[in-house]
Amino acid sequence: MPTKSKVKVKATKGLNKKQLSHLEKRLLEERARVMKELGYYGESFNSSLQASDGDLSSYSFHMADQGTDAMEREKAFLFASQEGRYLWHVNHSLLRVSQTPEKFGRCEQCGEEIGFERLDALPHARLCIKCKAKEEDGKRR
């Protein structure tokens, strides 16, 4: 019967308080940006369908205009849903920073440290580059 190999984690000190504080600030900035962006999409969804040329009718009379309007609404919805997913990841990272700061900056799969440079670029990263590459490679197959 094969035994599962245990992942060996190098004993390192992890991120210092200054780095954690910097990453928390970056996450809060990202959350504020995303919230503002989602507010913009919310306004565009709630705004009337009145034409920008001042037409009081909210109905398009030409099929091409109707198709364009539908495509623009669908595109705005797609962007808003992507931002919503990103906001979830940012909020989840903020929880990890505040609840378990000693584990923040460690790969959730292999336990190795995620480089500070990677976290500075993607403060919501939860996987090291190697594990992320494996994950993306698996999705392509």
C-alpha positions as MATLAB code, in Angstrom:
seq = 'MPTKSKVKVKATKGLNKKQLSHLEKRLLEERARVMKELGYYGESFNSSLQASDGDLSSYSFHMADQGTDAMEREKAFLFASQEGRYLWHVNHSLLRVSQTPEKFGRCEQCGEEIGFERLDALPHARLCIKCKAKEEDGKRR';
ca = [
       0.000    0.000    0.000;
       1.657    3.286   -1.076;
       2.083    5.917    1.559;
       1.484    9.569    0.999;
       4.631   11.630    1.081;
       4.510   14.547    3.421;
       5.461   17.948    2.098;
       8.547   19.233    3.840;
       8.346   22.898    4.668;
      11.564   24.797    5.128;
      11.817   26.512    8.470;
      11.822   30.175    7.559;
      10.616   33.221    9.342;
       8.110   34.305    6.677;
       7.046   37.882    6.096;
       7.995   40.577    8.575;
       5.517   43.077   10.040;
       6.523   45.817    7.616;
       5.928   43.545    4.616;
       2.583   42.346    6.004;
       1.518   45.936    6.625;
       2.515   46.892    3.073;
       0.572   43.969    1.585;
      -2.478   44.712    3.732;
      -2.396   48.326    2.501;
      -2.152   47.111   -1.112;
      -5.119   44.778   -0.576;
      -7.195   47.592    0.927;
      -6.325   49.825   -2.044;
      -7.327   47.063   -4.460;
     -10.602   46.530   -2.612;
     -11.385   50.264   -2.787;
     -10.601   50.316   -6.514;
     -12.781   47.288   -7.222;
     -15.651   48.662   -5.124;
     -15.494   51.907   -7.096;
     -15.456   49.961  -10.358;
     -18.424   47.850   -9.272;
     -20.253   51.040   -8.289;
     -19.721   52.314  -11.821;
     -21.175   49.115  -13.261;
     -24.092   49.317  -10.833;
     -24.866   52.830  -12.002;
     -24.700   51.782  -15.634;
     -27.046   48.831  -14.984;
     -29.516   51.052  -13.153;
     -29.413   53.933  -15.594;
     -32.182   54.196  -18.114;
     -31.749   52.923  -21.594;
     -32.285   56.429  -22.935;
     -30.166   57.092  -25.990;
     -27.225   59.428  -25.636;
     -28.548   61.627  -28.449;
     -31.433   62.776  -26.237;
     -34.109   60.487  -27.648;
     -36.809   60.138  -24.996;
     -37.703   56.639  -26.070;
     -35.798   53.806  -24.459;
     -36.507   51.483  -27.370;
     -34.226   51.048  -30.343;
     -36.063   50.941  -33.625;
     -33.324   49.337  -35.631;
     -32.269   45.727  -35.136;
     -28.573   46.654  -35.279;
     -29.058   49.165  -32.448;
     -30.842   46.547  -30.372;
     -27.990   44.101  -30.944;
     -25.384   46.693  -30.008;
     -27.282   47.632  -26.841;
     -27.584   43.985  -25.833;
     -23.904   43.364  -26.511;
     -22.867   46.386  -24.417;
     -25.051   45.262  -21.496;
     -23.633   41.732  -21.720;
     -20.084   43.075  -21.821;
     -20.703   45.290  -18.766;
     -22.204   42.326  -16.905;
     -19.175   40.157  -17.763;
     -16.743   42.799  -16.499;
     -18.766   43.292  -13.325;
     -18.846   39.555  -12.600;
     -15.062   39.314  -13.132;
     -14.526   42.217  -10.742;
     -16.845   40.519   -8.242;
     -14.758   37.340   -8.326;
     -11.590   39.393   -7.924;
     -13.154   41.209   -4.958;
     -13.846   37.834   -3.318;
     -10.155   36.893   -3.658;
      -9.021   40.249   -2.253;
     -11.403   39.973    0.720;
     -10.281   36.383    1.361;
      -6.655   37.557    1.385;
      -7.479   40.357    3.815;
      -9.015   37.772    6.141;
      -5.891   35.623    5.915;
      -3.653   38.609    6.719;
      -5.682   39.545    9.776;
      -6.546   36.067   11.101;
      -3.417   34.029   10.337;
      -0.571   36.424    9.461;
       2.013   33.695   10.121;
       0.534   31.629    7.255;
       0.050   34.528    4.848;
       2.644   34.387    2.083;
       2.835   30.602    2.066;
       1.605   28.483   -0.818;
      -1.669   26.767    0.036;
      -0.606   23.641   -1.865;
       3.064   22.993   -1.118;
       3.657   25.232    1.900;
       6.680   26.985    0.392;
       7.045   30.722    0.761;
       5.589   32.890   -1.972;
       8.152   35.520   -2.857;
       7.487   39.047   -1.613;
       7.923   40.360   -5.175;
       5.083   38.106   -6.347;
       2.893   39.157   -3.430;
       3.649   42.811   -4.084;
       2.494   42.372   -7.691;
      -0.446   40.099   -6.778;
      -1.198   40.612   -3.092;
      -4.071   38.118   -3.287;
      -1.811   35.300   -4.556;
      -2.324   32.055   -2.653;
      -0.062   29.778   -4.701;
       3.652   29.921   -5.452;
       4.686   30.251   -9.082;
       5.407   26.505   -9.468;
       2.012   25.425   -8.115;
       0.196   28.109  -10.112;
       1.938   26.933  -13.292;
       0.872   23.335  -12.554;
      -2.709   24.493  -11.922;
      -2.857   26.438  -15.176;
      -1.237   23.589  -17.088;
      -3.913   21.227  -15.739;
      -6.686   23.571  -16.901;
      -5.317   23.589  -20.457;
      -5.595   19.823  -20.862;
];
